[in-house]
């Protein structure tokens, strides 16, 4: 249960991180 949530959380964090860099 935590592994699935962690994967989705990382994907969202990466998306936001790249969006902020632009």
mmCIF entry with sequence, helices, sheets and N, C-alpha, C, O atoms, coordinates in Angstrom:
data_MODEL
# 
_entry.id   MODEL 
# 
_entity.id                         1 
_entity.type                       polymer 
_entity.pdbx_number_of_molecules   1 
# 
_entity_poly.entity_id                      1 
_entity_poly.type                           'polypeptide(L)' 
_entity_poly.nstd_linkage                   no 
_entity_poly.nstd_monomer                   no 
_entity_poly.pdbx_seq_one_letter_code       
;(UNK)(UNK)(UNK)(UNK)(UNK)(UNK)(UNK)(UNK)(UNK)(UNK)(UNK)(UNK)(UNK)(UNK)(UNK)(UNK)
(UNK)(UNK)(UNK)(UNK)(UNK)(UNK)
;
_entity_poly.pdbx_seq_one_letter_code_can   XXXXXXXXXXXXXXXXXXXXXX 
_entity_poly.pdbx_strand_id                 A 
# 
loop_
_entity_poly_seq.entity_id 
_entity_poly_seq.num 
_entity_poly_seq.mon_id 
_entity_poly_seq.hetero 
1 1  UNK n 
1 2  UNK n 
1 3  UNK n 
1 4  UNK n 
1 5  UNK n 
1 6  UNK n 
1 7  UNK n 
1 8  UNK n 
1 9  UNK n 
1 10 UNK n 
1 11 UNK n 
1 12 UNK n 
1 13 UNK n 
1 14 UNK n 
1 15 UNK n 
1 16 UNK n 
1 17 UNK n 
1 18 UNK n 
1 19 UNK n 
1 20 UNK n 
1 21 UNK n 
1 22 UNK n 
# 
_struct_asym.id          A 
_struct_asym.entity_id   1 
# 
_struct_conf.conf_type_id            HELX_P 
_struct_conf.id                      HELX_P1 
_struct_conf.pdbx_PDB_helix_id       AA1 
_struct_conf.beg_label_comp_id       UNK 
_struct_conf.beg_label_asym_id       A 
_struct_conf.beg_label_seq_id        2 
_struct_conf.pdbx_beg_PDB_ins_code   ? 
_struct_conf.end_label_comp_id       UNK 
_struct_conf.end_label_asym_id       A 
_struct_conf.end_label_seq_id        21 
_struct_conf.pdbx_end_PDB_ins_code   ? 
_struct_conf.beg_auth_comp_id        UNK 
_struct_conf.beg_auth_asym_id        A 
_struct_conf.beg_auth_seq_id         2 
_struct_conf.end_auth_comp_id        UNK 
_struct_conf.end_auth_asym_id        A 
_struct_conf.end_auth_seq_id         21 
_struct_conf.pdbx_PDB_helix_class    1 
_struct_conf.details                 ? 
_struct_conf.pdbx_PDB_helix_length   20 
# 
_struct_conf_type.id          HELX_P 
_struct_conf_type.criteria    ? 
_struct_conf_type.reference   ? 
# 
loop_
_atom_site.group_PDB 
_atom_site.id 
_atom_site.type_symbol 
_atom_site.label_atom_id 
_atom_site.label_alt_id 
_atom_site.label_comp_id 
_atom_site.label_asym_id 
_atom_site.label_entity_id 
_atom_site.label_seq_id 
_atom_site.pdbx_PDB_ins_code 
_atom_site.Cartn_x 
_atom_site.Cartn_y 
_atom_site.Cartn_z 
_atom_site.occupancy 
_atom_site.B_iso_or_equiv 
_atom_site.pdbx_formal_charge 
_atom_site.auth_seq_id 
_atom_site.auth_comp_id 
_atom_site.auth_asym_id 
_atom_site.auth_atom_id 
_atom_site.pdbx_PDB_model_num 
ATOM 1  N N  . UNK A 1 1  ? 0.868  -1.211 0.000   1.00 0.00 ? 1  UNK A N  1 
ATOM 2  C CA . UNK A 1 1  ? 0.000  0.000  0.000   1.00 0.00 ? 1  UNK A CA 1 
ATOM 3  C C  . UNK A 1 1  ? 0.901  1.256  0.000   1.00 0.00 ? 1  UNK A C  1 
ATOM 4  O O  . UNK A 1 1  ? 0.624  2.232  -0.698  1.00 0.00 ? 1  UNK A O  1 
ATOM 5  N N  . UNK A 1 2  ? 1.934  1.207  0.764   1.00 0.00 ? 2  UNK A N  1 
ATOM 6  C CA . UNK A 1 2  ? 2.805  2.429  0.849   1.00 0.00 ? 2  UNK A CA 1 
ATOM 7  C C  . UNK A 1 2  ? 3.641  2.517  -0.431  1.00 0.00 ? 2  UNK A C  1 
ATOM 8  O O  . UNK A 1 2  ? 3.949  3.609  -0.910  1.00 0.00 ? 2  UNK A O  1 
ATOM 9  N N  . UNK A 1 3  ? 3.994  1.375  -0.965  1.00 0.00 ? 3  UNK A N  1 
ATOM 10 C CA . UNK A 1 3  ? 4.870  1.414  -2.186  1.00 0.00 ? 3  UNK A CA 1 
ATOM 11 C C  . UNK A 1 3  ? 4.105  2.092  -3.332  1.00 0.00 ? 3  UNK A C  1 
ATOM 12 O O  . UNK A 1 3  ? 4.666  2.900  -4.071  1.00 0.00 ? 3  UNK A O  1 
ATOM 13 N N  . UNK A 1 4  ? 2.851  1.759  -3.462  1.00 0.00 ? 4  UNK A N  1 
ATOM 14 C CA . UNK A 1 4  ? 2.067  2.366  -4.598  1.00 0.00 ? 4  UNK A CA 1 
ATOM 15 C C  . UNK A 1 4  ? 1.944  3.871  -4.349  1.00 0.00 ? 4  UNK A C  1 
ATOM 16 O O  . UNK A 1 4  ? 2.128  4.675  -5.264  1.00 0.00 ? 4  UNK A O  1 
ATOM 17 N N  . UNK A 1 5  ? 1.645  4.232  -3.153  1.00 0.00 ? 5  UNK A N  1 
ATOM 18 C CA . UNK A 1 5  ? 1.472  5.681  -2.859  1.00 0.00 ? 5  UNK A CA 1 
ATOM 19 C C  . UNK A 1 5  ? 2.805  6.409  -3.079  1.00 0.00 ? 5  UNK A C  1 
ATOM 20 O O  . UNK A 1 5  ? 2.841  7.513  -3.622  1.00 0.00 ? 5  UNK A O  1 
ATOM 21 N N  . UNK A 1 6  ? 3.874  5.783  -2.654  1.00 0.00 ? 6  UNK A N  1 
ATOM 22 C CA . UNK A 1 6  ? 5.203  6.432  -2.786  1.00 0.00 ? 6  UNK A CA 1 
ATOM 23 C C  . UNK A 1 6  ? 5.516  6.637  -4.272  1.00 0.00 ? 6  UNK A C  1 
ATOM 24 O O  . UNK A 1 6  ? 6.032  7.681  -4.670  1.00 0.00 ? 6  UNK A O  1 
ATOM 25 N N  . UNK A 1 7  ? 5.200  5.637  -5.073  1.00 0.00 ? 7  UNK A N  1 
ATOM 26 C CA . UNK A 1 7  ? 5.523  5.773  -6.548  1.00 0.00 ? 7  UNK A CA 1 
ATOM 27 C C  . UNK A 1 7  ? 4.725  6.945  -7.114  1.00 0.00 ? 7  UNK A C  1 
ATOM 28 O O  . UNK A 1 7  ? 5.280  7.779  -7.831  1.00 0.00 ? 7  UNK A O  1 
ATOM 29 N N  . UNK A 1 8  ? 3.480  7.016  -6.814  1.00 0.00 ? 8  UNK A N  1 
ATOM 30 C CA . UNK A 1 8  ? 2.655  8.135  -7.370  1.00 0.00 ? 8  UNK A CA 1 
ATOM 31 C C  . UNK A 1 8  ? 3.148  9.473  -6.807  1.00 0.00 ? 8  UNK A C  1 
ATOM 32 O O  . UNK A 1 8  ? 3.201  10.477 -7.517  1.00 0.00 ? 8  UNK A O  1 
ATOM 33 N N  . UNK A 1 9  ? 3.499  9.465  -5.546  1.00 0.00 ? 9  UNK A N  1 
ATOM 34 C CA . UNK A 1 9  ? 3.973  10.720 -4.926  1.00 0.00 ? 9  UNK A CA 1 
ATOM 35 C C  . UNK A 1 9  ? 5.260  11.197 -5.594  1.00 0.00 ? 9  UNK A C  1 
ATOM 36 O O  . UNK A 1 9  ? 5.421  12.388 -5.860  1.00 0.00 ? 9  UNK A O  1 
ATOM 37 N N  . UNK A 1 10 ? 6.154  10.287 -5.859  1.00 0.00 ? 10 UNK A N  1 
ATOM 38 C CA . UNK A 1 10 ? 7.436  10.692 -6.500  1.00 0.00 ? 10 UNK A CA 1 
ATOM 39 C C  . UNK A 1 10 ? 7.151  11.240 -7.905  1.00 0.00 ? 10 UNK A C  1 
ATOM 40 O O  . UNK A 1 10 ? 7.685  12.274 -8.306  1.00 0.00 ? 10 UNK A O  1 
ATOM 41 N N  . UNK A 1 11 ? 6.322  10.541 -8.617  1.00 0.00 ? 11 UNK A N  1 
ATOM 42 C CA . UNK A 1 11 ? 6.003  10.998 -10.001 1.00 0.00 ? 11 UNK A CA 1 
ATOM 43 C C  . UNK A 1 11 ? 5.444  12.426 -9.955  1.00 0.00 ? 11 UNK A C  1 
ATOM 44 O O  . UNK A 1 11 ? 5.789  13.258 -10.794 1.00 0.00 ? 11 UNK A O  1 
ATOM 45 N N  . UNK A 1 12 ? 4.613  12.695 -9.010  1.00 0.00 ? 12 UNK A N  1 
ATOM 46 C CA . UNK A 1 12 ? 3.971  14.057 -8.916  1.00 0.00 ? 12 UNK A CA 1 
ATOM 47 C C  . UNK A 1 12 ? 5.043  15.054 -8.493  1.00 0.00 ? 12 UNK A C  1 
ATOM 48 O O  . UNK A 1 12 ? 5.114  16.162 -9.025  1.00 0.00 ? 12 UNK A O  1 
ATOM 49 N N  . UNK A 1 13 ? 5.863  14.664 -7.552  1.00 0.00 ? 13 UNK A N  1 
ATOM 50 C CA . UNK A 1 13 ? 6.923  15.601 -7.085  1.00 0.00 ? 13 UNK A CA 1 
ATOM 51 C C  . UNK A 1 13 ? 7.869  15.937 -8.234  1.00 0.00 ? 13 UNK A C  1 
ATOM 52 O O  . UNK A 1 13 ? 8.268  17.090 -8.401  1.00 0.00 ? 13 UNK A O  1 
ATOM 53 N N  . UNK A 1 14 ? 8.218  14.947 -9.008  1.00 0.00 ? 14 UNK A N  1 
ATOM 54 C CA . UNK A 1 14 ? 9.137  15.191 -10.152 1.00 0.00 ? 14 UNK A CA 1 
ATOM 55 C C  . UNK A 1 14 ? 8.468  16.141 -11.142 1.00 0.00 ? 14 UNK A C  1 
ATOM 56 O O  . UNK A 1 14 ? 9.100  17.069 -11.648 1.00 0.00 ? 14 UNK A O  1 
ATOM 57 N N  . UNK A 1 15 ? 7.223  15.909 -11.406 1.00 0.00 ? 15 UNK A N  1 
ATOM 58 C CA . UNK A 1 15 ? 6.492  16.787 -12.361 1.00 0.00 ? 15 UNK A CA 1 
ATOM 59 C C  . UNK A 1 15 ? 6.521  18.232 -11.856 1.00 0.00 ? 15 UNK A C  1 
ATOM 60 O O  . UNK A 1 15 ? 6.780  19.159 -12.623 1.00 0.00 ? 15 UNK A O  1 
ATOM 61 N N  . UNK A 1 16 ? 6.260  18.409 -10.598 1.00 0.00 ? 16 UNK A N  1 
ATOM 62 C CA . UNK A 1 16 ? 6.241  19.778 -10.027 1.00 0.00 ? 16 UNK A CA 1 
ATOM 63 C C  . UNK A 1 16 ? 7.651  20.357 -10.036 1.00 0.00 ? 16 UNK A C  1 
ATOM 64 O O  . UNK A 1 16 ? 7.845  21.537 -10.328 1.00 0.00 ? 16 UNK A O  1 
ATOM 65 N N  . UNK A 1 17 ? 8.621  19.525 -9.718  1.00 0.00 ? 17 UNK A N  1 
ATOM 66 C CA . UNK A 1 17 ? 10.028 20.008 -9.679  1.00 0.00 ? 17 UNK A CA 1 
ATOM 67 C C  . UNK A 1 17 ? 10.437 20.518 -11.064 1.00 0.00 ? 17 UNK A C  1 
ATOM 68 O O  . UNK A 1 17 ? 11.026 21.592 -11.191 1.00 0.00 ? 17 UNK A O  1 
ATOM 69 N N  . UNK A 1 18 ? 10.121 19.743 -12.089 1.00 0.00 ? 18 UNK A N  1 
ATOM 70 C CA . UNK A 1 18 ? 10.490 20.167 -13.474 1.00 0.00 ? 18 UNK A CA 1 
ATOM 71 C C  . UNK A 1 18 ? 9.687  21.413 -13.848 1.00 0.00 ? 18 UNK A C  1 
ATOM 72 O O  . UNK A 1 18 ? 10.210 22.327 -14.485 1.00 0.00 ? 18 UNK A O  1 
ATOM 73 N N  . UNK A 1 19 ? 8.449  21.441 -13.460 1.00 0.00 ? 19 UNK A N  1 
ATOM 74 C CA . UNK A 1 19 ? 7.598  22.604 -13.807 1.00 0.00 ? 19 UNK A CA 1 
ATOM 75 C C  . UNK A 1 19 ? 8.159  23.867 -13.147 1.00 0.00 ? 19 UNK A C  1 
ATOM 76 O O  . UNK A 1 19 ? 8.128  24.948 -13.735 1.00 0.00 ? 19 UNK A O  1 
ATOM 77 N N  . UNK A 1 20 ? 8.668  23.722 -11.933 1.00 0.00 ? 20 UNK A N  1 
ATOM 78 C CA . UNK A 1 20 ? 9.191  24.918 -11.216 1.00 0.00 ? 20 UNK A CA 1 
ATOM 79 C C  . UNK A 1 20 ? 10.497 25.375 -11.860 1.00 0.00 ? 20 UNK A C  1 
ATOM 80 O O  . UNK A 1 20 ? 10.802 26.567 -11.887 1.00 0.00 ? 20 UNK A O  1 
ATOM 81 N N  . UNK A 1 21 ? 11.255 24.425 -12.374 1.00 0.00 ? 21 UNK A N  1 
ATOM 82 C CA . UNK A 1 21 ? 12.552 24.778 -12.983 1.00 0.00 ? 21 UNK A CA 1 
ATOM 83 C C  . UNK A 1 21 ? 12.327 25.635 -14.237 1.00 0.00 ? 21 UNK A C  1 
ATOM 84 O O  . UNK A 1 21 ? 13.106 26.548 -14.516 1.00 0.00 ? 21 UNK A O  1 
ATOM 85 N N  . UNK A 1 22 ? 11.304 25.350 -14.959 1.00 0.00 ? 22 UNK A N  1 
ATOM 86 C CA . UNK A 1 22 ? 11.054 26.097 -16.220 1.00 0.00 ? 22 UNK A CA 1 
ATOM 87 C C  . UNK A 1 22 ? 10.757 27.557 -15.936 1.00 0.00 ? 22 UNK A C  1 
ATOM 88 O O  . UNK A 1 22 ? 10.524 28.332 -16.864 1.00 0.00 ? 22 UNK A O  1 
# 
